[in-house]
Amino acid sequence: MKVVNIFFTQNKQLAWLSIVYLFILIAWYAVFAINNNSEVLFSLYPKTFYFEPHISTYLLEKTYGTSFLSITTFITIVIIPYTILVFLFNIYSKFVEPNYAFLFSLLSLSISNEKNFREFLYLLSQNNLLENITTTDFPLIFKFPFPSLSSLVFLFFFIKVLNLKKTDIKQEWYLSILVAISFYINALDALFLFVMWFFTLFIRKKINKKRAKKIIILLTLICIVILPGVLSNTLSQNYQTTTEYNHYNLFLYNLLPIVLTIIFFRIKRIDPQEIWFKFKYVYLFLATELFVNLLAYSKIFIIDLSVLNRQAPQFVIHLLYYTPIVYYLSRQPMNYRFGTESSFFSIQAASISYNLFNRLKKVLFYVMVALLLMFNLPLILFI
């Protein structure tokens, strides 16, 4: 795999940092082995889902309570998170330079079961890192099957689509079946996969009568595969438990990337064709999440956004929205003579942002990676 080659041969710095993260994961496995409490990792979390994840439920039943629990615990704590790190790096490196791809990958995985990174920074500033440490405070990615297995499947499919060079009918059938099966792993994650795959089918080749017929057949195939799962569930609309909105997430992960993109359109001459070529999937996911939020906020379709935000959006998609911003920041400004980019404000803003970004990016990378690795440490070992 090309990304593994980048990790271990082309970039020794990233190789060592990834190995440090691997040792942190092994340390976490030791913590669970010592405390003998790995059962907390195996549960349908969150318990609120809208369609029964039959494959996830089956794997959970076969995994938990077996005589090989120590092996499955090692896979859940070490193998899956590290594989997800590699997959994330593969995806982010399509949009930003390797250092930032690694930083985004590590940041995506740095979500704790109890406290977030902001709380960690506050406790660090107060020199109270070891205060109120419990055995239930561990990286959320350790949870099986959600979000570990579901995120792994989502990333695998995403990489397949991004690396799709030449589409033939066999590949389309294979990927259509895969995206349909993902419905039985996690329906909320599958929603984003459905949108991405439908979009890909329409843009890969010129639409003619023959192509349209093939797309209809593939969409019919997907519907046939997921139909039993849809019919076997009762979709409940609980207004008491599914109307809590996270305005912080809405602003930080949806509105702010849009605002920053508009600003860069104002101060830099960004080619719409470049956005389409490089970031079409990023803005497709953003549009999909905004649509889901709109349905929830308008109460057209009641959905627990806190559940949605702890699935693929939290571990993969949200930071993806900022990759165009990093890409635009890294572009050297030019002195334009015409258009809004030629104004004094636009030239100065583009120059200042570019200079600050390039002067601080190395410091930012090392400081952030160090803090994130510290955040992922099993601090309970130091009590």
N, C-alpha and C positions, 0 to 999 in steps of 0.2 A: 504494500500500500504506500502511495506516494507520501502521505502525511507522516507515516512512521519514518520514512527516509529523511524527511525534514527535521523531525524530532531528534533522531539519533546520529545523523551523519552531517547534514548540512548546517545545523545550528546547535553547537555544543552547549551554549548557554541554556537554550530551551530544553535540551536533553537533561541537563542537571536539575533544572527546576522541576521538570516533570517527575524525575526520580525522587526528589524531595517530597513531592506530593504523594508519590506511591508509598514512601516510607511512613508518611502521616496516616495513610489509609491502613497500612499494616499495624500501626500503633493502635488505631481504633479497633481493629479486629482483636488485638490483645486485650483491650479494655473490656470488650463484650465477653471474651473467653474467661477473663478473670472474674467478672461479675456474674457470669452465667445468666445473662438476661437477654439473649438474642431474640427471644420470642416477641419483644416489642417491635422488632423490625418487620415482622410478617403479619400484615393486616391490610384490609381494604381501606386505605387512607387516601383521601377523605372518604368517609362512609356514605356521603351523599353523592349519588351518581344517578343519571337519568335513564340510562339503559344498562341492563345487567352485563358486566364485562365477563362473559362466559369463559373465555380463554384465560384471563387473569385469575378468575375464581378457581378454575381447574388447576392451574399451576400452583396457586397458593395452597390448595388442599393437598396436592402431591408433594409439595416442598416442605411445608411445616409439619412437624411431628414425626418426621422420618428419622431413621438411624443415622442418616448422613447430614444432620442439621448443621454440624460444624463446617462441613464442606460447602453447603449452600449459603451459610453465613459468610464464609470467606468470599464466595462469588459475589454476594450482595454488597459487602463492604469494600472489597478491594477490586475485583475484576470488573464489575459493571461500572462503578464510578470512574475508574481509570480509562476504560474503553470509551465512556462518554466524553471524558476530557479530550481524547484523541479525535473523536468524531466532531466535537465542537470546534477544535482547532482546525480541522479540515474544512469546516463550513465557514468559519470566520476569516480564514486565510484567503477565501475567495473574494473578500471585500476590503480587507485592510492588511497592512504589513504584518509579518509573523509575530513580532513582539506584542502588538496590540491584539492579534488573534489569540495569543496565549493568555494575555491579561483578561480579555473578555471571556475566554473559556473558563478560567479559574474563578472569575467573578460570578459566572452563571451557576457554578456548582457550590458557591459559598452561601448557602441558605440553611440556616440552622432550624432545628425542630422547635426551639423555644424563643431564642433572641436573634435579632437581625444584626447586620454589619454595623449599622448606625449605633446601636446600643453597645456593641463591642468597642467602637471607637470612643464612646463616652466613658465607658468603664476603664479603658486604657488611659485616658486623660486624667481620670480620678485615681489611678493606681489601685483599682479594685477588680482586677480581672478574675481573681479566684473567689469572688464573693458569690454565694448562692449557686455554685456549680452542682448540678445533679446528673445522675446517670441517664436521665431522659433528654438531656440537651446534647444532641448529636446532629450531624449533617442530614438534612431531610432527604437527600438523594439515596440514603441507605434504605429507605422504606421500600419494601417489596409487596405487591407489584407496582404500586403507585408511589412515587413517580419514577422509580428506577427503570423498570421494564418498559413502561409506556414511553419514557423519554428516549430509551435506547432504540426502540422500534421507530419512533418519529424521526430521530436523527439518521438512522439507516436509510429510510425512505427518502429523506431530504437530500442526502448525499447522492443517492442513486439518480435523483432527478437533476441535481446540479451537474453531475458528471455525464449526463446523457448527451452523447455527441450525435449519434445516428440512430434514429428510431426505426425499428422494424416491428412488424405485427406481433412477433413473439415477445419482445420486450414490453410492448404495450399491454398484452394480455397478462404477462407476469406481474407488472407493476399495478395493473387494475385489480387483480386478485389480492395482491398484498395490501393495497389501500382499503379494500373491502374487509379483509380479515382484521385490520387494525380497529375496526368498529367494535369487535369483540374483546379487544384489549383495553381500550379506553375511548369511549365515544366522543368525548370532548376534544381530545387530541386528534381523533379521526376527522373531525369537522375541518380542521386546518389542512389536513392531508387531502381531503376530498376537494377543497377549493383549489389547492395547489395543482393537483393532478388534472382536474377539469380544465384549468387555465393552461396547463402545459399541453394537453391534447389539442387545444384550439390554436396554439401559437407555433407548434413544432413544424407544421406543414401548411401549405396553402389549402384553404377549404374549398373543395369542389364536391360534386354530388357523391363520388366514390368515397372521399375522405369523410364526409358528413355521415354516410351510412356506417362506416367503421366506428366512428365516435359514438353513434347511437347504440351500436351493438355492445361496445365496451361499457357505456353507462348503464345499459340494461343488465349486463353481467354483474356490475357492482350492486345494483338494486336487488337483483335476485339473491346475491350472497348475504346482504344485510337484512333482507325482508324478514326472515325468521326471528332475528334478534329484535327488530322493531315490533313485530306482532306479539312477541312473548312478554312485552313489558307494558306497564301502565305508566304513562308519563304524567306525574302529579305536578300541579301548580300550587305550591304552598306559599301563600303570601306572607305568612308569619316568619318563615325561616329562610326565605330566599330573596329578601328585598334589602339586604344590607349592602351598601355601595362603598367602594373604596375610592374616594375622590383623589387621594394621593397617587394611587396607581394610575388612575385615569389621566391625571395631569402629567406625571413623570414619564409614563411609557407610551402615551398616545398623543396628547396635545403638544407637549414640549418638543418631541422630534419633528412634528409638523411645523411648529413655529420656527425652529432653528433652520429647517429646510427652506422655508420662505425667506428667512433673513439671508441665507447664502445665495438664493436666487437673486436677491436684491444687490448684494455687494460683490458677487462673483458671477461671471458669465458661464452658467452651467448648461451644457447641451442636453436637451430633453432626450435625445437619442442615446446619450451616454447613460442617463438614468435608467432608461428602458433596458439597455444591454446589460448593465451591471447590477442594478438594484430593483428590478421588477418584482422579484419575489419578496423582497423586504417590504415594499409598499403594498403588495398584495396582502401580506399577513396583517399589516397595519390597518388596511381598509376592512379586512375581515373582522378583526377585533373591535374596531370602531362600530361596525354594524351590529355585532353581538352586544356591545355596551348600549347601543341605541335601543335595541329590542328590550334589554333589561331595564334601562332607565325609563323608557316610555311605558313599561309594563305590558307591551304587546306579547312578549314571551318571558315568563318569569324564570330566571336562572340565577343561581348563587354564584356571583362573580368571585367570591373568595375561593370557591372550588376551582373555577376556571383558572384563576391566577396561580394556583399551586400545581398546575399541570404543565404542558409544553410551553405555554406563554412565559411562565416564570423561569424555566430552565433553559430555554432556547430562544424564544422569539423576542422577548422584551429588549434585551441588549442588542439584538440584531437591528433594531430600529435606529440605533446610534452609529452603526457602521458607516452610513453615508456622511454623517456629520464629521467623523474622524477623517474620512476620505477627503472631504471638501477642505477641512482645516489643513491637511498636509499638502494641498496644492498651492504652488507659489503664485502670488498675485501678479497681475499684469496691469499696465497703464493703458486703459481703454480710452478711446477718444469719443465714443458715442454710446448712448444708452444709459440706463441707471447706474451701470457699473463704473461709468466715467466720472461720476460726481465725487467731490472732495471727500464727503462722508464715506462713500463706498470704498474708495481707494485706501483711506486711512484705516477703516475698520478691517478690511481684508489684510492689510499689511501688519497691523498690530496683532490680529488673531493668529496669523501665520507665524510671526516671529515668536510670540509667546508659546505657541504650540510646539515649535521646533526646539526652542530653548529648554522647555520644561519636560519634553516627552520622555527623555531618558531618566530624569529624576522621578517623574510620575510613574514610569514603569517599575523601577526598582522598589520605590516606596510602597506602591500599591500591592505588588506581588508579595513583598515581605509581610505586609499587614494581612493580606488574605491567607497566606500560609500560616501565620500565627492564629488567625481566626479559626482555621480548620483544625488546629492542634487539639488533641484530647486533653484539655486542661485538667480534667479530673485526675490525671496521673500525677499532678504536682501538688495535690492536696494531701 
